[in-house]
């Protein structure tokens, strides 16, 4: 099988805006910087996370950087680097520089924590098409769908040999969400009613067609929603996040249980050891480094298994792009937006119900040729349409349309 396919390098033919990238806390920022360098986009990265500063120093640093670099736009991921009090937005407004933010997690679980949102001068990009309308409803005029992608310069089919303990017929990489769920529960300080109803709400949300926990509660448990909305904003957001993470934990637990007859290798946090402490036959490995360990690991598994977080019910997560970019085979859960990105059956294989998981695993574990065909076709699609170079070109085009 020929997998060393040359990426379809996109070329941006519009006006190149000058972009100030804010902070590097999120892993995707490295991909954005690398893509901008390849495309020749004038940019600068200001890593606020690496600096200890008070308010005066922050204002001085931002003002001096903006005056010196003269960006057309400030770009951040998940609103990182944007303070909740509105100091940065005040500086940007004074200097007439718009803010763009690309959300690669649920934007409502982030933006709802901000008390000073400048909806008129902020351009939003969201990985989940289902959130475009709801962000418009919040008052944001410029909202664009921008899915995740992959970096073929990091995720390549030329993998290094991995230790035997990292080789598997079936593997899963991901967080159990157990610890995260517990932390959000503590932060929420929920009422007795909210505690009592929490598990049932999370369980119902998993099976529902509602896109957010709040939607589900409004329909099924308005009494709990009313109780929740009496809390301060920070605790409301913590409870919504708690329910979302709990739903993800329950969903992943049930999905992966269907893989147990195939003795899977689970890579992630120690929460998996607690969740499956009474289950025999599976193996555990601690978390792997995203950049220099995961690409080789994906190639060492016959089937890379994926079950997506319940923070988005229609969008695709990072593994849907990274695994095929390596030329490896992925079995993932169906998302409404996946069929706009890959051809079902030919470029991606997904399960719609939990009962389909064992059948599909049995089929593809015994058909190496079919796995190879899907993996190769998926890689071709990623290289043709879903690299971060493609995403940056789309982002630049939308910025030019919005900024005029």
N, C-alpha and C positions, 0 to 999 in steps of 0.2 A: 504493500500500500504506500503510495506517495503522499507524504504529509508535509514536506517542506515547501509549502505553497507560499508564494510571494504575496504579502498583503497588498490589497488595493489601496494605495496611499492617496487619500483625498487631498485635493488642492483647494484652498480657499481663495476665491477671486474677488472678494469684496474689499472694502477698506478695513485694514487691520487696526482694531481699537487697541489702545494701551491699557493693560489690565494690571491692577494691583491685587495680588492674591493675599488673602488675610489668613494667617496662622496655618500650621501644618499638623494640627492634632489628629485629623482624620486621615486614614491611610490613602484615600483616593487623591489627596492633594499631590502626592508624588507622581501619580499618573498624569494629572493635569499639567504639572510643570514640565514633565518630559515631553508630552504631546505638544505643548506650546513651543518648546525649544525646536522640535522637529519641524513644526509648521512656520517657524519664524515670527511668532507672535511677540511683540514687545511686551514684556511683563517683568514684574518684580514680586518676590515673596517676602512678606513681612511677618515673621514668626513671633507673634505676641506671647505665645505660650512659653517661650524661652526667656522671657524678660520679667523680672519682678519690678513693678512700678506702681506709684500712686497715681491719683487722678491727674495731677498737674503734669507728671511725666508722660502719661498716656496721651493727653491732649497735645503736648508739645511734639511727641514722636509722630503722631498721626498727622498733625498739621504740617510739620516739616517735610514728611515723606510725600504728602499729597502735593505740596507746593513745588518740591524739587522734581518728582517723577512725572507730575501732571497726567495722571491716568484718566482715561475716558470713563472707566467704571472700576469699582472695587468688587471683587468676587470672593465669596466665601462658600464653604460647604456646611450645610446644616446650621447656618447662622452662627457658626463658631467665630469668636472674636467680636461679635456684636453684643454690647452690654445691654442688659434689660432695662436700664434706666434711660437710655436714649442719648447718651453722650456722643457716641460715634455718629449717630444719625444727625445730630445737631451740627457736628463738624462738617459732615458731608454736605448738608444742606447749605451751610455758609459758603462753601467752596463750589457749590453746584456740581457735585460729583454723585452720580447715582450708585446705588448698591444693588448687586445681583447675588442671589443665594441659590445654590443648587442643593435641594433636599434629596438625600439618598437614604433617609429614614422617614417615618411618618411625620409630615410637617406639622400636623396639629398637636402631636405630643411634644413638639418643640416650641412652636410659635405661641401656643396658649400660655406659656410662661412669661411672655414679654408684655409689659404694660405700656410701652411706648413704641408702637409699630408705625412707621411712616409708609402707609400703604400706597400713597400716591407716587413716591419716587423709588420704590423698590421693585426690582424685576425678579420674579421667582421662576425657577426651573424645578420640576418635580419628577422623580423617577416613576411615580405611580400616576397613570393617566386618570385614575378614579378620583384623585384629589384636585384636579384642575378646577372643576366647577365649584367645589367647596372653598377653595382659596379665592376664587372670584367673589364668592358670597361674603368673604371677610373684607372685601373692599379692594383687593389687589387687582389692578387693571391689567398688568402684563404678567401672565402666567403661561408657561410653556412646558409641555411634556418632554422630558429628556431621560431615556432609560439609562441604566448602567451599561458598561461595556467591558472590554478586556484589553490588556496590554500584551500584544504578541511578542514583544521584546523580552518579557519576563516569563510568560506562559507559553512555552514552546514544546514541540514533540521530542526534542533532543534531551531527554531526561537522564539524570545520573542514577546509578544503581543505589537503591535504598536498602537499609538493613532488613533482614527477614521479618522482624516484628512489625514492619510497616507495609508488608505485602499482604494483600487480601483479595478474596473473591468479591466480597461486598464490603464497602466502607461508607461511613458517614462522618462528615466534619461539621461540627456546629456546637453551639452553646445549649446546655440543658435548660437554661433560663431559671434554674432553681434559686440560685443565690440572688440574681437580679430581681426575681419576683419577691423574695423575702425582704429585700432592702426597700422596695417600693411600698410594700405593705406597712413597714415600720414608719416610713416617711408620711404615709397617708393618715395615720392615726384614725382609722375608720370608726364609725359608730357601730353599736352592736348589730343593728340591722344590716349595715354594709358588710360586716364580718360574716354574719350568718348567711347572707345571700351570695357572697363573692364566688364561691366554688361553682354554684349552680349557674350563675351568670356567665362565668368563663366557659363552662362546659356547653351552655346553650349557644354562646357566641361562635364557638368552633363550628357548629353545624349550621348556623344561620347564614343567610345571604347578605346580612347587614355588613357594611364596609367598616364601621367603627363600633366600638363598645357602646358609645353614647347612643348611636342609632338603635342598637339592640335594646338597651335599657329603656329608651323612650317608648318602645313598642311593647316590651315584655315586663319590665319592672319599673314603671314610672315612680313608684313609691321609694325605691332605692335611689333613683336619679334625683328626686326631690331632696332626699336626705343628704346626698352627696353635694348638691349644689349649695347647701347651706355652709359648707366649709370654705375656708380661705382658698384662693386660687391655686396656691402651691400644693395643697393637700388634695384638691380636686384632680389636678393633673397627675399627682402621684397615684391616686386610686385608679384612674383610667389606665395609666401605664401598668399598674399592678395587674389589673384584669386582662390586659392585652398580653402581658408576658406570661401570666398563668395559663391563658388559652393556648399560647404557643407551646408552653411546657407540656400541657396535656396532649396536644395534637402531635407533637414530636414523639412523645412517649408511645402513643398508640401506633404511629406510622412505623417506628423502628421495631416495635414488637413484632410486626409482620415480617421483618427480615430475620428474626432470630433462628428459624430453621436453617439458615444459610451461614450461621456463625460469623456475624459481622464484626468488623473492627470499628470501634467508635472513638473518634478523636475529638477531645474537647475538655471542658472543665470537670472537676471532680464530682459535680452534681450527678453525673451519669452513674457513678458508683453507688450512690444512694438510691437512685431511681430503680436501678436494675440489680440491687444487691441480692435478690432472691432468684434471679434468672440465671440459668446456666448456659454455657456455650459461646458467649460473646467475649471479645477482647477489648481492653481499654488502652488508650495511649493519651498522654497529656497533649495539650494544645501545640500545634506546629506553627512556626513562623510563616507569615503569609507570603513574603517575597522569596525566601531562599529555601523553603522546605515544601510548601504545598504543591508547587508545580511538579516536582518529582514524585510526590506522594500520589497525586491524581493518576499518573501514568502507571503506578504500581498496583492499581486496583482494577479488577475486571469490570466491576460495576461500581461507579460512584453514585451513592444514593443521596437524594436531596428531599427535604420537606421544609417548606418556606415558613417564615415567621408569620403570625397572624396580625402583625402590624399593617400588613397589606394583603389584600385578598385577590388582587388582580395582577399585581406587578411581579416581576421576576427578580430574584436575588443574584448576588455576585457569582455564585457557583454555576448558574445557568450559562454564563458567558466564559468563565475561566476554565471550566473542565473541557468543553469542546475546543477552546483555543489551544489547549495542550495536545489535542488530538486524542483525548480520552473519552470514554463512554459514560454518559450520565442518564440515570433514571430519576425523573423529578416529578413533583406533583403538578397537576394542571393548574395553570393560571390563565385568566381570560386574555391577558395581553401577550401570552407566549406565542400564540398563533400569528400575531403580527410580526414576530421576530424570527421564527423558525418554521419550517415546513414540518407538520406533525408526521411522525412515522419515518420520515426520510432524514431529517436533520436533528430531530429531538424525539425522545420517547418519554411519555408521561403517563401517570396513572390518575384516574379521576376519583376512584374510591379506594379505600384501604384494602378491600378484598382483592383488588387487582394486583397488589404488590407481589405476593408470592408467585402468582402465575407469570408475571412479566420477568421476575428474577429467574425463575426456572427456565423460561424461554431463552433469555439472552445469555445466561451463564453457560448454556449448552450450544451457543451459536456464535463462535468467535468472529466468523465472517460477517454476520449481521451487525455485531457490535462495531467492527472496523468500518463498515460502510456508513453507519450513522455518525460515528466519530469523525470520519473524514469529511462528510458532507456538512456537519455542524461546524467544523473548523473553517471550511471554505466560506460558509455564511458569515462567521464572525469576522474573518479577514476582509470580506467584501463590504460589510455594513456595520459591524458592531465593535470596532476598536475605539479607544479613547481619542484617537486622531479624528475619527468620524464625529464623535460626540463634541469635540472642541469646534469643529467646523460648523456644526449645527448651532452650537451655542453662540458663536461669533455672528452667524447669519441672523439669529433672533435678536441679538443685541443691536446689530445695525438697523434692523427693522424698527426696533423699539426706540432707539436713540435718534434715528433719523440721520 
